[in-house]
Amino acid sequence: MKPIRVLLAEDQTMVLGALAALLALEDDIEVVAQARNGKEALAAALSQRPDIVITDIEMPQMTGLELAAELQSRQLGMRVIILTTFARAGYLSRAMTSGASGYILKDRPAKELADAVRRVHQGLRVIDPELAAEAWGDPDPLTTRERQILRLAAEGQSTGAIASELHLSDGTVRNYLSEAISKLGAANRVEAARIARSRGWL
C-alpha cells in the first residue's frame, strides 16, 4: 500500500521540524517536501504533487488560505489541511471557501493530525466541531475587495498608496473603506481593522 504523500508548509522552522518528525512516525504517511513560505509551498506542490498539503495560515509571500485557493483553482486533486493557532470562525469560513478540506488547531494532540490526514485523504472533511457551529452563526460581512483594502489600511498605507497599488481611484478606495467601517460598526479604519482581525475576517 502506497503511503499518503504530504507537503508541510510552516514558517517557523522548529514547528516545521517537529511536524515532520511526528508524521515520520506513521507507517502510512510520507513527508515529501517542506516549505517555509506560501510561494515555496506552491512550487513544491507543483513539483512533488503530494496527496495532502498541510499549511499554516499566516506565512510570508502567500498565506495558507491563498495557497489553498490557488491549488483549488488549478484542480490538481490535492487536498489541503489548515493547521493553525487561530481558533476563530472567520478564518474557518475563509478556509472552507478557499477549498480546504480540514481545519485543525495546533494545540490538539499530535495523533489527531495523522488521523486527519487519513480522513481527508479518504475524501472526508475534518473540522473542529465548535468552530464549525460558530462559523455558521457568524458570517463574514466583508467583500474580498473590502478585506483587501482594509488590510492595506491596517498596515498604515494611505488612501492614495492603496489606490495606486490596486489601480483604483482615491474615491473608490474611500468608498470601500467607508462601507467596511459601516458594516463593522466601527468609528474609523483602525477600529474596523481591529474588529475584523479579532473575528478572523481580515
N, C-alpha and C positions, 0 to 999 in steps of 0.2 A: 504493500500500500504506500503510495507516494505521500510524503509529508506535506503539510499545508505550508506554503511559502509566504513568508511575512516580511514586509518592509517596515522599519521603525523610523519615525520622524519625531525628533525631540531636540530642542536647542540647548538643553542642559546636559552636558557631557556625562556627568555622574549618573543622572537619571537614565540616560540612554543606555549606558553600560549595564546598569542594574536590570533594566527591562530585557536587554538581550540575554543576560546571564540567566534570568528567570525562565524565559521561554526556551532557552537551550536545554533546560532540564526535561522538557517534554519530548517524548519519543516521536510524536506525530506532528511536530511543528519545527520548521527550519527558518531561522532569520537569514534572509538572503542579502539584505542591504540595510544600512543605517544612514540617516541623513540628519543634519543639524539646522537646516532651514527649509522653507517650503519649496524654493526653486530646486534645491539639491534633491529633495524628495521626489519632485515631479520628474526630474531627469532619471533618477534611479528607478522610478516606477516604469517609465517608458523603456528603459534598457533591460531591467530584470523581469518585468511582467509578473509581479507577485500575485498571489491569490488575495491576500489581505494587506491593507495599509493601515497601520496604527499610528495616529498622529495627534500631537498636542494641538491646541487652538492657537495660542499666541506664539508665533515664530517669526524670525526675521524674513524679509523679502516676500514671503507669501504665507498667509495664515493657514491653519489646518482646514478651516471652512472653505477658503478659496481653493486649496488643494483638492478637497473633496468635490467641489463644484467642477473644477477643471477635469478631473478624472471621469466624472459622470458625463460631461459634455463630449468626451472622446469615446465613450461607450466601449471601454476596454474590458469590461466584465470584472474589474477589481472591486472588492468591497472595502469600505472604509469604516474603521472604528475610531471615534474620537476618545482620547484618554486625557482627561483634564482635571484641574483643581476647581473649575468653575461650576459650582452647583447652582446654576441659575437657569430658569426655564427659558429665558430668551435665547441663550446660547443653544440649548437643546432644540428649540424650534428652528433656529437658523441652520443647525447641523442637519436636521432631517430634510429641510428644504434644499440643502446643498447635496443631498444624496447619500449621506452617511447611513450605515446600517446598524451602528452601535454607538452608545454614548455611555462611557464608564468613568467614574471618578477615581482619582489616583489614591484615595485613602481606602479603597476597597481591598480585601485580601487578594494576594497575588494569584491564588488559584482561580479566582473569578475571571482574570484576564485570559488565561488559557482556555477556560470553558467558553468565554465569549467568542474567542477566535474560532473554536469548533462550531459553535451555533451559527455564527454569521457565515461561515464557510458553507454551512448546510442551507443557507438562504433565509435564515431567521433574523429577526431584529433583536438586539439586546439593549434595553434602555432602563435606567433607574426608574422604578415604578412611581415613586413620589414626585420626581421631577417631571415625569410624563403627565401626571394628573395636574400638576401646577401649570405646565406649559399650555394645556388645553384651555385653562381658565384665565390665562394672562397673555393674550395675543399681542404681538409687536405692532404698534400703530405706525411705525415709520416706513416710508418707502425706501428702496435701495438708494436712490439719489439723495434723499434727506439724510440718511445714515452716513453716506459718503461725505457730504458737505459738513455735517455736524462733527464728524471725526476729525476732519481737517481743521475746523474752527477750534476744536478742543486742543489741537496741537499748537495753537497760537497763531495760525495763519490768518491774515487779514481777508476781508471780503474780496479785495482786488486780487490778492495772491491766489485765492481759491478759484476765482473766476478765470484767471489766466491758466491755471493748471488744468481745469476741466473744460476749457474752451466755452465758457458761458459768459453772459453779461453780468455786471455787478448787480443789476436789479434782479435778475433771475436768482442769483445766489442769495440775495437778501430775502426774496420771496420764499425760497426753500427753507432758510433758517427760521423765518417768521412762522412758517407752517409747522415746523418741527417743535419750536418753542411752545406754540399754542397747543399742539397735540399732547405735549408732556406736562402742560400746566406750569411751565417754568417762567421765571422772571426775565431770564436772558440766556444767551447761548452757553455760557459757562455752566449755569444750573441745569440747563437742558441736557448737556453732555454728561454731567454727573448723574442725573436721574437715569438716562439711557444706559450708561455703563453699569450702574448698580443693578439694573434689571436684566443685563445681558443682551441689550438691543444694539449696542454700539461696538 
